[in-house]
Amino acid sequence: MAKMLSEHEVDVAASGPEGIRLFNERRHHQVFTDIGLPGLSGWNVAHVVRQTDPAAFIVAITGWGQYFAHSNRQISDVDEFLAKPFKMQELKNMVDKGITLRATRTATA
């Protein structure tokens, strides 16, 4: 994903705790988190990010299927789901959506 998003500033974390540490240090506007992370699940990462920055755009990435993603949407802190495998254009569309949503959230805050 980092290579796919090379035109953006991207940090990569190998675990949930590392992702939260990086988020706290850098305050990213968008967070893409895998659901199945070592050390702390993507659900937990999303919750911490949402509590820290309600305007952040959070995408949960899952290889567990589109049905799983949509069935759990209402109980999570994520904005969108991206089912693996995904195409470059799907990722770019998600980034663009995040830019628009964050702008809307910060304008109305």
Gaussian input, Z-matrix of N, CA and C with variables (Angstrom, degrees):
# hf/3-21g

backbone

0 1
 N
 C     1     B1
 C     2     B2     1     A1
 N     3     B3     2     A2     1     D1
 C     4     B4     3     A3     2     D2
 C     5     B5     4     A4     3     D3
 N     6     B6     5     A5     4     D4
 C     7     B7     6     A6     5     D5
 C     8     B8     7     A7     6     D6
 N     9     B9     8     A8     7     D7
 C    10    B10     9     A9     8     D8
 C    11    B11    10    A10     9     D9
 N    12    B12    11    A11    10    D10
 C    13    B13    12    A12    11    D11
 C    14    B14    13    A13    12    D12
 N    15    B15    14    A14    13    D13
 C    16    B16    15    A15    14    D14
 C    17    B17    16    A16    15    D15
 N    18    B18    17    A17    16    D16
 C    19    B19    18    A18    17    D17
 C    20    B20    19    A19    18    D18
 N    21    B21    20    A20    19    D19
 C    22    B22    21    A21    20    D20
 C    23    B23    22    A22    21    D21
 N    24    B24    23    A23    22    D22
 C    25    B25    24    A24    23    D23
 C    26    B26    25    A25    24    D24
 N    27    B27    26    A26    25    D25
 C    28    B28    27    A27    26    D26
 C    29    B29    28    A28    27    D27
 N    30    B30    29    A29    28    D28
 C    31    B31    30    A30    29    D29
 C    32    B32    31    A31    30    D30
 N    33    B33    32    A32    31    D31
 C    34    B34    33    A33    32    D32
 C    35    B35    34    A34    33    D33
 N    36    B36    35    A35    34    D34
 C    37    B37    36    A36    35    D35
 C    38    B38    37    A37    36    D36
 N    39    B39    38    A38    37    D37
 C    40    B40    39    A39    38    D38
 C    41    B41    40    A40    39    D39
 N    42    B42    41    A41    40    D40
 C    43    B43    42    A42    41    D41
 C    44    B44    43    A43    42    D42
 N    45    B45    44    A44    43    D43
 C    46    B46    45    A45    44    D44
 C    47    B47    46    A46    45    D45
 N    48    B48    47    A47    46    D46
 C    49    B49    48    A48    47    D47
 C    50    B50    49    A49    48    D48
 N    51    B51    50    A50    49    D49
 C    52    B52    51    A51    50    D50
 C    53    B53    52    A52    51    D51
 N    54    B54    53    A53    52    D52
 C    55    B55    54    A54    53    D53
 C    56    B56    55    A55    54    D54
 N    57    B57    56    A56    55    D55
 C    58    B58    57    A57    56    D56
 C    59    B59    58    A58    57    D57
 N    60    B60    59    A59    58    D58
 C    61    B61    60    A60    59    D59
 C    62    B62    61    A61    60    D60
 N    63    B63    62    A62    61    D61
 C    64    B64    63    A63    62    D62
 C    65    B65    64    A64    63    D63
 N    66    B66    65    A65    64    D64
 C    67    B67    66    A66    65    D65
 C    68    B68    67    A67    66    D66
 N    69    B69    68    A68    67    D67
 C    70    B70    69    A69    68    D68
 C    71    B71    70    A70    69    D69
 N    72    B72    71    A71    70    D70
 C    73    B73    72    A72    71    D71
 C    74    B74    73    A73    72    D72
 N    75    B75    74    A74    73    D73
 C    76    B76    75    A75    74    D74
 C    77    B77    76    A76    75    D75
 N    78    B78    77    A77    76    D76
 C    79    B79    78    A78    77    D77
 C    80    B80    79    A79    78    D78
 N    81    B81    80    A80    79    D79
 C    82    B82    81    A81    80    D80
 C    83    B83    82    A82    81    D81
 N    84    B84    83    A83    82    D82
 C    85    B85    84    A84    83    D83
 C    86    B86    85    A85    84    D84
 N    87    B87    86    A86    85    D85
 C    88    B88    87    A87    86    D86
 C    89    B89    88    A88    87    D87
 N    90    B90    89    A89    88    D88
 C    91    B91    90    A90    89    D89
 C    92    B92    91    A91    90    D90
 N    93    B93    92    A92    91    D91
 C    94    B94    93    A93    92    D92
 C    95    B95    94    A94    93    D93
 N    96    B96    95    A95    94    D94
 C    97    B97    96    A96    95    D95
 C    98    B98    97    A97    96    D96
 N    99    B99    98    A98    97    D97
 C   100   B100    99    A99    98    D98
 C   101   B101   100   A100    99    D99
 N   102   B102   101   A101   100   D100
 C   103   B103   102   A102   101   D101
 C   104   B104   103   A103   102   D102
 N   105   B105   104   A104   103   D103
 C   106   B106   105   A105   104   D104
 C   107   B107   106   A106   105   D105
 N   108   B108   107   A107   106   D106
 C   109   B109   108   A108   107   D107
 C   110   B110   109   A109   108   D108
 N   111   B111   110   A110   109   D109
 C   112   B112   111   A111   110   D110
 C   113   B113   112   A112   111   D111
 N   114   B114   113   A113   112   D112
 C   115   B115   114   A114   113   D113
 C   116   B116   115   A115   114   D114
 N   117   B117   116   A116   115   D115
 C   118   B118   117   A117   116   D116
 C   119   B119   118   A118   117   D117
 N   120   B120   119   A119   118   D118
 C   121   B121   120   A120   119   D119
 C   122   B122   121   A121   120   D120
 N   123   B123   122   A122   121   D121
 C   124   B124   123   A123   122   D122
 C   125   B125   124   A124   123   D123
 N   126   B126   125   A125   124   D124
 C   127   B127   126   A126   125   D125
 C   128   B128   127   A127   126   D126
 N   129   B129   128   A128   127   D127
 C   130   B130   129   A129   128   D128
 C   131   B131   130   A130   129   D129
 N   132   B132   131   A131   130   D130
 C   133   B133   132   A132   131   D131
 C   134   B134   133   A133   132   D132
 N   135   B135   134   A134   133   D133
 C   136   B136   135   A135   134   D134
 C   137   B137   136   A136   135   D135
 N   138   B138   137   A137   136   D136
 C   139   B139   138   A138   137   D137
 C   140   B140   139   A139   138   D138
 N   141   B141   140   A140   139   D139
 C   142   B142   141   A141   140   D140
 C   143   B143   142   A142   141   D141
 N   144   B144   143   A143   142   D142
 C   145   B145   144   A144   143   D143
 C   146   B146   145   A145   144   D144
 N   147   B147   146   A146   145   D145
 C   148   B148   147   A147   146   D146
 C   149   B149   148   A148   147   D147
 N   150   B150   149   A149   148   D148
 C   151   B151   150   A150   149   D149
 C   152   B152   151   A151   150   D150
 N   153   B153   152   A152   151   D151
 C   154   B154   153   A153   152   D152
 C   155   B155   154   A154   153   D153
 N   156   B156   155   A155   154   D154
 C   157   B157   156   A156   155   D155
 C   158   B158   157   A157   156   D156
 N   159   B159   158   A158   157   D157
 C   160   B160   159   A159   158   D158
 C   161   B161   160   A160   159   D159
 N   162   B162   161   A161   160   D160
 C   163   B163   162   A162   161   D161
 C   164   B164   163   A163   162   D162
 N   165   B165   164   A164   163   D163
 C   166   B166   165   A165   164   D164
 C   167   B167   166   A166   165   D165
 N   168   B168   167   A167   166   D166
 C   169   B169   168   A168   167   D167
 C   170   B170   169   A169   168   D168
 N   171   B171   170   A170   169   D169
 C   172   B172   171   A171   170   D170
 C   173   B173   172   A172   171   D171
 N   174   B174   173   A173   172   D172
 C   175   B175   174   A174   173   D173
 C   176   B176   175   A175   174   D174
 N   177   B177   176   A176   175   D175
 C   178   B178   177   A177   176   D176
 C   179   B179   178   A178   177   D177
 N   180   B180   179   A179   178   D178
 C   181   B181   180   A180   179   D179
 C   182   B182   181   A181   180   D180
 N   183   B183   182   A182   181   D181
 C   184   B184   183   A183   182   D182
 C   185   B185   184   A184   183   D183
 N   186   B186   185   A185   184   D184
 C   187   B187   186   A186   185   D185
 C   188   B188   187   A187   186   D186
 N   189   B189   188   A188   187   D187
 C   190   B190   189   A189   188   D188
 C   191   B191   190   A190   189   D189
 N   192   B192   191   A191   190   D190
 C   193   B193   192   A192   191   D191
 C   194   B194   193   A193   192   D192
 N   195   B195   194   A194   193   D193
 C   196   B196   195   A195   194   D194
 C   197   B197   196   A196   195   D195
 N   198   B198   197   A197   196   D196
 C   199   B199   198   A198   197   D197
 C   200   B200   199   A199   198   D198
 N   201   B201   200   A200   199   D199
 C   202   B202   201   A201   200   D200
 C   203   B203   202   A202   201   D201
 N   204   B204   203   A203   202   D202
 C   205   B205   204   A204   203   D203
 C   206   B206   205   A205   204   D204
 N   207   B207   206   A206   205   D205
 C   208   B208   207   A207   206   D206
 C   209   B209   208   A208   207   D207
 N   210   B210   209   A209   208   D208
 C   211   B211   210   A210   209   D209
 C   212   B212   211   A211   210   D210
 N   213   B213   212   A212   211   D211
 C   214   B214   213   A213   212   D212
 C   215   B215   214   A214   213   D213
 N   216   B216   215   A215   214   D214
 C   217   B217   216   A216   215   D215
 C   218   B218   217   A217   216   D216
 N   219   B219   218   A218   217   D217
 C   220   B220   219   A219   218   D218
 C   221   B221   220   A220   219   D219
 N   222   B222   221   A221   220   D220
 C   223   B223   222   A222   221   D221
 C   224   B224   223   A223   222   D222
 N   225   B225   224   A224   223   D223
 C   226   B226   225   A225   224   D224
 C   227   B227   226   A226   225   D225
 N   228   B228   227   A227   226   D226
 C   229   B229   228   A228   227   D227
 C   230   B230   229   A229   228   D228
 N   231   B231   230   A230   229   D229
 C   232   B232   231   A231   230   D230
 C   233   B233   232   A232   231   D231
 N   234   B234   233   A233   232   D232
 C   235   B235   234   A234   233   D233
 C   236   B236   235   A235   234   D234
 N   237   B237   236   A236   235   D235
 C   238   B238   237   A237   236   D236
 C   239   B239   238   A238   237   D237
 N   240   B240   239   A239   238   D238
 C   241   B241   240   A240   239   D239
 C   242   B242   241   A241   240   D240
 N   243   B243   242   A242   241   D241
 C   244   B244   243   A243   242   D242
 C   245   B245   244   A244   243   D243
 N   246   B246   245   A245   244   D244
 C   247   B247   246   A246   245   D245
 C   248   B248   247   A247   246   D246
 N   249   B249   248   A248   247   D247
 C   250   B250   249   A249   248   D248
 C   251   B251   250   A250   249   D249
 N   252   B252   251   A251   250   D250
 C   253   B253   252   A252   251   D251
 C   254   B254   253   A253   252   D252
 N   255   B255   254   A254   253   D253
 C   256   B256   255   A255   254   D254
 C   257   B257   256   A256   255   D255
 N   258   B258   257   A257   256   D256
 C   259   B259   258   A258   257   D257
 C   260   B260   259   A259   258   D258
 N   261   B261   260   A260   259   D259
 C   262   B262   261   A261   260   D260
 C   263   B263   262   A262   261   D261
 N   264   B264   263   A263   262   D262
 C   265   B265   264   A264   263   D263
 C   266   B266   265   A265   264   D264
 N   267   B267   266   A266   265   D265
 C   268   B268   267   A267   266   D266
 C   269   B269   268   A268   267   D267
 N   270   B270   269   A269   268   D268
 C   271   B271   270   A270   269   D269
 C   272   B272   271   A271   270   D270
 N   273   B273   272   A272   271   D271
 C   274   B274   273   A273   272   D272
 C   275   B275   274   A274   273   D273
 N   276   B276   275   A275   274   D274
 C   277   B277   276   A276   275   D275
 C   278   B278   277   A277   276   D276
 N   279   B279   278   A278   277   D277
 C   280   B280   279   A279   278   D278
 C   281   B281   280   A280   279   D279
 N   282   B282   281   A281   280   D280
 C   283   B283   282   A282   281   D281
 C   284   B284   283   A283   282   D282
 N   285   B285   284   A284   283   D283
 C   286   B286   285   A285   284   D284
 C   287   B287   286   A286   285   D285
 N   288   B288   287   A287   286   D286
 C   289   B289   288   A288   287   D287
 C   290   B290   289   A289   288   D288
 N   291   B291   290   A290   289   D289
 C   292   B292   291   A291   290   D290
 C   293   B293   292   A292   291   D291
 N   294   B294   293   A293   292   D292
 C   295   B295   294   A294   293   D293
 C   296   B296   295   A295   294   D294
 N   297   B297   296   A296   295   D295
 C   298   B298   297   A297   296   D296
 C   299   B299   298   A298   297   D297
 N   300   B300   299   A299   298   D298
 C   301   B301   300   A300   299   D299
 C   302   B302   301   A301   300   D300
 N   303   B303   302   A302   301   D301
 C   304   B304   303   A303   302   D302
 C   305   B305   304   A304   303   D303
 N   306   B306   305   A305   304   D304
 C   307   B307   306   A306   305   D305
 C   308   B308   307   A307   306   D306
 N   309   B309   308   A308   307   D307
 C   310   B310   309   A309   308   D308
 C   311   B311   310   A310   309   D309
 N   312   B312   311   A311   310   D310
 C   313   B313   312   A312   311   D311
 C   314   B314   313   A313   312   D312
 N   315   B315   314   A314   313   D313
 C   316   B316   315   A315   314   D314
 C   317   B317   316   A316   315   D315
 N   318   B318   317   A317   316   D316
 C   319   B319   318   A318   317   D317
 C   320   B320   319   A319   318   D318
 N   321   B321   320   A320   319   D319
 C   322   B322   321   A321   320   D320
 C   323   B323   322   A322   321   D321
 N   324   B324   323   A323   322   D322
 C   325   B325   324   A324   323   D323
 C   326   B326   325   A325   324   D324

   B1=1.4500
   B2=1.5203
   B3=1.3407
   B4=1.4672
   B5=1.5209
   B6=1.3181
   B7=1.4689
   B8=1.5228
   B9=1.3355
   B10=1.4574
   B11=1.5287
   B12=1.3154
   B13=1.4682
   B14=1.5254
   B15=1.3085
   B16=1.4685
   B17=1.5355
   B18=1.3217
   B19=1.4637
   B20=1.5320
   B21=1.3258
   B22=1.4654
   B23=1.5251
   B24=1.3040
   B25=1.4588
   B26=1.5205
   B27=1.3311
   B28=1.4604
   B29=1.5219
   B30=1.3194
   B31=1.4558
   B32=1.5179
   B33=1.3218
   B34=1.4609
   B35=1.5228
   B36=1.3162
   B37=1.4576
   B38=1.5276
   B39=1.3216
   B40=1.4642
   B41=1.5279
   B42=1.3319
   B43=1.4674
   B44=1.5233
   B45=1.3279
   B46=1.4612
   B47=1.5210
   B48=1.3381
   B49=1.4657
   B50=1.5310
   B51=1.3267
   B52=1.4679
   B53=1.5254
   B54=1.3294
   B55=1.4591
   B56=1.5176
   B57=1.3193
   B58=1.4673
   B59=1.5226
   B60=1.3273
   B61=1.4725
   B62=1.5257
   B63=1.3301
   B64=1.4662
   B65=1.5238
   B66=1.3181
   B67=1.4609
   B68=1.5265
   B69=1.3087
   B70=1.4669
   B71=1.5238
   B72=1.3091
   B73=1.4675
   B74=1.5220
   B75=1.3272
   B76=1.4561
   B77=1.5244
   B78=1.3153
   B79=1.4793
   B80=1.5308
   B81=1.2954
   B82=1.4624
   B83=1.5248
   B84=1.3158
   B85=1.4632
   B86=1.5195
   B87=1.3426
   B88=1.4522
   B89=1.5204
   B90=1.3290
   B91=1.4603
   B92=1.5193
   B93=1.3238
   B94=1.4484
   B95=1.5240
   B96=1.3194
   B97=1.4521
   B98=1.5162
   B99=1.3132
   B100=1.4525
   B101=1.5174
   B102=1.3081
   B103=1.4609
   B104=1.5281
   B105=1.3305
   B106=1.4568
   B107=1.5116
   B108=1.3124
   B109=1.4706
   B110=1.5219
   B111=1.3337
   B112=1.4660
   B113=1.5264
   B114=1.3044
   B115=1.4621
   B116=1.5101
   B117=1.3025
   B118=1.4637
   B119=1.5235
   B120=1.3070
   B121=1.4639
   B122=1.5233
   B123=1.3198
   B124=1.4559
   B125=1.5147
   B126=1.3541
   B127=1.4720
   B128=1.5282
   B129=1.3395
   B130=1.4622
   B131=1.5157
   B132=1.3229
   B133=1.4666
   B134=1.5254
   B135=1.3326
   B136=1.4672
   B137=1.5199
   B138=1.3188
   B139=1.4594
   B140=1.5330
   B141=1.3168
   B142=1.4687
   B143=1.5298
   B144=1.3220
   B145=1.4726
   B146=1.5284
   B147=1.3330
   B148=1.4691
   B149=1.5233
   B150=1.3355
   B151=1.4639
   B152=1.5239
   B153=1.3113
   B154=1.4642
   B155=1.5214
   B156=1.3312
   B157=1.4610
   B158=1.5255
   B159=1.3270
   B160=1.4677
   B161=1.5306
   B162=1.3264
   B163=1.4641
   B164=1.5279
   B165=1.3187
   B166=1.4619
   B167=1.5252
   B168=1.3065
   B169=1.4620
   B170=1.5213
   B171=1.3303
   B172=1.4607
   B173=1.5210
   B174=1.3278
   B175=1.4564
   B176=1.5217
   B177=1.3162
   B178=1.4597
   B179=1.5204
   B180=1.3144
   B181=1.4625
   B182=1.5206
   B183=1.3252
   B184=1.4586
   B185=1.5148
   B186=1.2967
   B187=1.4478
   B188=1.5159
   B189=1.3150
   B190=1.4582
   B191=1.5194
   B192=1.3029
   B193=1.4542
   B194=1.5145
   B195=1.3088
   B196=1.4564
   B197=1.5261
   B198=1.3396
   B199=1.4653
   B200=1.5169
   B201=1.3342
   B202=1.4584
   B203=1.5294
   B204=1.3005
   B205=1.4593
   B206=1.5245
   B207=1.3134
   B208=1.4607
   B209=1.5255
   B210=1.3101
   B211=1.4595
   B212=1.5219
   B213=1.3250
   B214=1.4598
   B215=1.5296
   B216=1.3060
   B217=1.4560
   B218=1.5297
   B219=1.3105
   B220=1.4566
   B221=1.5238
   B222=1.3190
   B223=1.4640
   B224=1.5251
   B225=1.3030
   B226=1.4558
   B227=1.5238
   B228=1.3111
   B229=1.4627
   B230=1.5192
   B231=1.3181
   B232=1.4599
   B233=1.5222
   B234=1.3310
   B235=1.4611
   B236=1.5195
   B237=1.3156
   B238=1.4618
   B239=1.5248
   B240=1.3217
   B241=1.4586
   B242=1.5166
   B243=1.3110
   B244=1.4528
   B245=1.5197
   B246=1.3278
   B247=1.4570
   B248=1.5251
   B249=1.3385
   B250=1.4643
   B251=1.5174
   B252=1.2962
   B253=1.4628
   B254=1.5307
   B255=1.3133
   B256=1.4531
   B257=1.5164
   B258=1.3027
   B259=1.4662
   B260=1.5233
   B261=1.3112
   B262=1.4668
   B263=1.5242
   B264=1.3148
   B265=1.4632
   B266=1.5228
   B267=1.3249
   B268=1.4657
   B269=1.5261
   B270=1.3166
   B271=1.4655
   B272=1.5255
   B273=1.3206
   B274=1.4653
   B275=1.5274
   B276=1.3320
   B277=1.4678
   B278=1.5210
   B279=1.3254
   B280=1.4608
   B281=1.5320
   B282=1.3191
   B283=1.4663
   B284=1.5253
   B285=1.3136
   B286=1.4716
   B287=1.5280
   B288=1.3143
   B289=1.4577
   B290=1.5262
   B291=1.3261
   B292=1.4590
   B293=1.5190
   B294=1.3033
   B295=1.4747
   B296=1.5237
   B297=1.3207
   B298=1.4581
   B299=1.5274
   B300=1.3257
   B301=1.4618
   B302=1.5231
   B303=1.3206
   B304=1.4670
   B305=1.5278
   B306=1.3148
   B307=1.4707
   B308=1.5204
   B309=1.3105
   B310=1.4688
   B311=1.5348
   B312=1.3194
   B313=1.4643
   B314=1.5169
   B315=1.3023
   B316=1.4587
   B317=1.5237
   B318=1.3428
   B319=1.4677
   B320=1.5179
   B321=1.3220
   B322=1.4470
   B323=1.5280
   B324=1.3120
   B325=1.4734
   B326=1.5120
   A1=111.47
   A2=116.41
   A3=119.04
   A4=110.33
   A5=117.53
   A6=120.53
   A7=110.79
   A8=116.88
   A9=121.05
   A10=110.93
   A11=116.95
   A12=121.77
   A13=111.60
   A14=116.63
   A15=120.74
   A16=113.46
   A17=118.50
   A18=119.94
   A19=112.12
   A20=116.24
   A21=122.20
   A22=109.73
   A23=115.91
   A24=120.40
   A25=107.53
   A26=116.99
   A27=122.33
   A28=109.96
   A29=115.76
   A30=122.20
   A31=107.29
   A32=116.60
   A33=121.69
   A34=108.89
   A35=115.56
   A36=121.74
   A37=108.85
   A38=115.80
   A39=120.94
   A40=112.49
   A41=117.12
   A42=120.28
   A43=109.32
   A44=114.98
   A45=120.01
   A46=112.86
   A47=118.40
   A48=119.25
   A49=112.86
   A50=116.98
   A51=119.43
   A52=110.61
   A53=116.96
   A54=120.64
   A55=112.00
   A56=116.69
   A57=120.16
   A58=110.74
   A59=116.43
   A60=119.58
   A61=110.64
   A62=117.01
   A63=120.83
   A64=111.27
   A65=116.81
   A66=119.78
   A67=110.84
   A68=117.70
   A69=120.90
   A70=111.89
   A71=117.09
   A72=120.84
   A73=112.57
   A74=117.93
   A75=121.77
   A76=114.71
   A77=118.64
   A78=123.76
   A79=111.82
   A80=115.24
   A81=121.62
   A82=110.62
   A83=115.91
   A84=121.07
   A85=111.05
   A86=116.66
   A87=122.20
   A88=108.96
   A89=115.18
   A90=121.00
   A91=107.85
   A92=116.00
   A93=123.00
   A94=105.85
   A95=117.17
   A96=120.67
   A97=110.90
   A98=115.56
   A99=119.99
   A100=107.90
   A101=117.19
   A102=120.69
   A103=110.49
   A104=116.81
   A105=121.30
   A106=113.13
   A107=116.96
   A108=121.65
   A109=110.88
   A110=117.29
   A111=118.85
   A112=111.29
   A113=116.14
   A114=121.30
   A115=115.33
   A116=117.70
   A117=122.58
   A118=106.23
   A119=118.07
   A120=120.11
   A121=112.19
   A122=114.55
   A123=120.11
   A124=112.82
   A125=116.76
   A126=119.95
   A127=109.44
   A128=116.19
   A129=120.26
   A130=111.94
   A131=116.43
   A132=120.21
   A133=109.21
   A134=116.85
   A135=120.59
   A136=111.06
   A137=117.28
   A138=120.83
   A139=111.47
   A140=117.04
   A141=120.66
   A142=110.71
   A143=116.26
   A144=120.10
   A145=109.97
   A146=117.58
   A147=121.07
   A148=111.15
   A149=117.29
   A150=121.00
   A151=111.24
   A152=116.80
   A153=122.01
   A154=111.66
   A155=116.51
   A156=121.14
   A157=109.63
   A158=117.70
   A159=120.63
   A160=113.81
   A161=118.73
   A162=121.44
   A163=112.78
   A164=118.46
   A165=120.94
   A166=110.81
   A167=115.75
   A168=122.23
   A169=107.03
   A170=116.61
   A171=121.16
   A172=109.42
   A173=115.03
   A174=121.95
   A175=108.49
   A176=116.15
   A177=121.94
   A178=108.30
   A179=114.88
   A180=120.86
   A181=107.01
   A182=115.78
   A183=119.19
   A184=111.91
   A185=115.01
   A186=121.29
   A187=110.33
   A188=116.65
   A189=122.44
   A190=112.50
   A191=116.71
   A192=120.08
   A193=114.79
   A194=114.50
   A195=122.49
   A196=111.45
   A197=117.89
   A198=120.19
   A199=110.72
   A200=116.32
   A201=120.76
   A202=109.93
   A203=116.51
   A204=120.97
   A205=111.18
   A206=117.06
   A207=119.20
   A208=113.03
   A209=118.30
   A210=120.03
   A211=112.15
   A212=118.09
   A213=121.45
   A214=113.71
   A215=117.04
   A216=120.32
   A217=113.05
   A218=117.98
   A219=120.54
   A220=113.27
   A221=119.52
   A222=120.62
   A223=112.63
   A224=117.27
   A225=119.76
   A226=111.61
   A227=114.44
   A228=121.48
   A229=112.01
   A230=117.59
   A231=120.04
   A232=111.14
   A233=114.70
   A234=120.93
   A235=111.88
   A236=115.77
   A237=120.81
   A238=110.01
   A239=114.63
   A240=122.22
   A241=108.61
   A242=115.32
   A243=122.30
   A244=106.57
   A245=115.90
   A246=121.02
   A247=110.39
   A248=115.11
   A249=120.70
   A250=109.05
   A251=118.03
   A252=126.78
   A253=109.65
   A254=115.88
   A255=119.75
   A256=109.53
   A257=115.01
   A258=121.52
   A259=110.09
   A260=115.12
   A261=121.76
   A262=111.23
   A263=117.28
   A264=120.12
   A265=111.48
   A266=117.77
   A267=120.37
   A268=110.53
   A269=116.31
   A270=120.73
   A271=110.34
   A272=117.14
   A273=120.31
   A274=111.10
   A275=116.85
   A276=119.72
   A277=110.99
   A278=116.95
   A279=121.51
   A280=110.09
   A281=117.27
   A282=121.05
   A283=110.05
   A284=116.78
   A285=120.95
   A286=111.00
   A287=116.43
   A288=120.72
   A289=110.28
   A290=116.23
   A291=121.04
   A292=112.64
   A293=116.95
   A294=120.87
   A295=109.58
   A296=116.60
   A297=121.28
   A298=111.51
   A299=116.63
   A300=120.28
   A301=111.67
   A302=117.05
   A303=119.65
   A304=110.26
   A305=117.13
   A306=120.20
   A307=110.43
   A308=117.14
   A309=121.44
   A310=110.32
   A311=116.52
   A312=120.36
   A313=111.97
   A314=118.51
   A315=120.57
   A316=111.71
   A317=116.86
   A318=120.29
   A319=111.88
   A320=116.13
   A321=119.84
   A322=113.14
   A323=116.92
   A324=120.79
   A325=111.84
   D1=-39.57
   D2=-179.76
   D3=-59.46
   D4=-40.89
   D5=177.89
   D6=-66.79
   D7=-38.30
   D8=179.38
   D9=-64.83
   D10=-27.75
   D11=-178.08
   D12=-107.51
   D13=32.74
   D14=-173.82
   D15=-61.27
   D16=-20.51
   D17=178.59
   D18=-81.32
   D19=-3.16
   D20=178.14
   D21=-114.10
   D22=160.88
   D23=173.73
   D24=-81.01
   D25=119.33
   D26=-173.33
   D27=-128.84
   D28=134.53
   D29=169.69
   D30=-112.17
   D31=144.15
   D32=-179.21
   D33=-118.85
   D34=131.82
   D35=178.17
   D36=-116.48
   D37=140.93
   D38=-178.74
   D39=-91.44
   D40=-7.08
   D41=-178.62
   D42=-152.33
   D43=166.73
   D44=177.30
   D45=-60.47
   D46=-49.57
   D47=179.47
   D48=-60.53
   D49=-37.36
   D50=177.99
   D51=-66.97
   D52=-38.31
   D53=177.64
   D54=-62.45
   D55=-42.42
   D56=177.70
   D57=-65.68
   D58=-41.15
   D59=177.67
   D60=-59.46
   D61=-47.68
   D62=179.10
   D63=-62.26
   D64=-41.54
   D65=178.31
   D66=-61.92
   D67=-44.55
   D68=179.75
   D69=-64.15
   D70=-33.62
   D71=178.57
   D72=-75.95
   D73=-39.97
   D74=-169.47
   D75=-109.74
   D76=-15.99
   D77=-178.94
   D78=49.92
   D79=60.91
   D80=178.67
   D81=-61.46
   D82=147.06
   D83=178.10
   D84=-82.51
   D85=-24.82
   D86=179.24
   D87=-130.69
   D88=139.62
   D89=177.99
   D90=-130.86
   D91=122.92
   D92=173.79
   D93=-107.94
   D94=117.61
   D95=-176.85
   D96=-126.80
   D97=132.65
   D98=174.09
   D99=-72.76
   D100=143.40
   D101=179.09
   D102=-65.32
   D103=-41.57
   D104=-176.24
   D105=-96.18
   D106=71.95
   D107=178.70
   D108=-95.31
   D109=148.20
   D110=173.45
   D111=-72.49
   D112=144.46
   D113=174.26
   D114=87.15
   D115=-34.22
   D116=-177.83
   D117=-167.54
   D118=129.37
   D119=-175.39
   D120=-68.33
   D121=160.83
   D122=175.34
   D123=-61.64
   D124=-29.68
   D125=175.85
   D126=-61.48
   D127=-43.92
   D128=179.63
   D129=-67.00
   D130=-40.56
   D131=177.12
   D132=-59.72
   D133=-47.28
   D134=179.92
   D135=-58.90
   D136=-41.27
   D137=-179.45
   D138=-63.28
   D139=-45.36
   D140=179.46
   D141=-63.80
   D142=-43.91
   D143=179.34
   D144=-62.11
   D145=-46.00
   D146=-178.33
   D147=-61.82
   D148=-40.75
   D149=178.98
   D150=-66.80
   D151=-34.02
   D152=-178.15
   D153=-78.66
   D154=-41.41
   D155=-177.89
   D156=-140.94
   D157=93.74
   D158=-178.46
   D159=-60.35
   D160=-19.41
   D161=-179.44
   D162=-87.23
   D163=-9.74
   D164=-178.94
   D165=-61.65
   D166=144.87
   D167=175.64
   D168=-95.65
   D169=119.44
   D170=-173.55
   D171=-118.56
   D172=126.02
   D173=179.50
   D174=-118.22
   D175=126.87
   D176=174.62
   D177=-94.36
   D178=127.68
   D179=178.84
   D180=-103.18
   D181=131.59
   D182=-178.55
   D183=-141.50
   D184=141.46
   D185=172.43
   D186=-98.09
   D187=7.04
   D188=-175.56
   D189=-91.33
   D190=10.00
   D191=172.00
   D192=99.80
   D193=152.57
   D194=-179.06
   D195=-64.30
   D196=-37.80
   D197=179.71
   D198=-60.10
   D199=-44.65
   D200=179.51
   D201=-59.06
   D202=-45.61
   D203=-177.51
   D204=-59.10
   D205=-50.42
   D206=-176.56
   D207=-71.74
   D208=-29.84
   D209=-179.46
   D210=-71.52
   D211=-21.84
   D212=-178.71
   D213=-105.21
   D214=1.18
   D215=-174.23
   D216=-57.41
   D217=-43.27
   D218=-174.57
   D219=-68.65
   D220=-18.26
   D221=-178.04
   D222=-101.34
   D223=6.24
   D224=-175.90
   D225=-115.53
   D226=172.36
   D227=177.92
   D228=-99.00
   D229=13.01
   D230=-177.39
   D231=-91.58
   D232=154.54
   D233=177.71
   D234=-89.06
   D235=-38.49
   D236=-175.27
   D237=-144.38
   D238=163.16
   D239=174.35
   D240=-120.33
   D241=144.91
   D242=176.32
   D243=-128.09
   D244=111.63
   D245=-176.55
   D246=-85.36
   D247=133.34
   D248=175.74
   D249=-82.29
   D250=145.46
   D251=-5.82
   D252=-80.11
   D253=148.26
   D254=178.40
   D255=-122.94
   D256=161.39
   D257=-178.93
   D258=-96.13
   D259=159.25
   D260=179.51
   D261=-53.16
   D262=-43.98
   D263=-177.75
   D264=-65.43
   D265=-35.31
   D266=176.99
   D267=-63.49
   D268=-41.39
   D269=178.60
   D270=-65.23
   D271=-45.67
   D272=179.14
   D273=-62.51
   D274=-40.77
   D275=177.60
   D276=-61.29
   D277=-38.57
   D278=179.85
   D279=-66.17
   D280=-42.23
   D281=177.89
   D282=-61.82
   D283=-45.06
   D284=178.65
   D285=-61.47
   D286=-42.27
   D287=178.03
   D288=-60.87
   D289=-40.50
   D290=178.60
   D291=-63.90
   D292=-39.74
   D293=178.42
   D294=-61.91
   D295=-45.62
   D296=-179.88
   D297=-65.14
   D298=-45.97
   D299=-178.23
   D300=-64.45
   D301=-42.62
   D302=179.20
   D303=-62.53
   D304=-42.10
   D305=178.68
   D306=-60.41
   D307=-41.29
   D308=178.65
   D309=-65.28
   D310=-44.48
   D311=-178.19
   D312=-65.45
   D313=-40.30
   D314=-178.30
   D315=-75.94
   D316=-27.78
   D317=178.11
   D318=-71.73
   D319=-30.58
   D320=-177.61
   D321=-96.41
   D322=-2.87
   D323=-177.96
   D324=-80.79

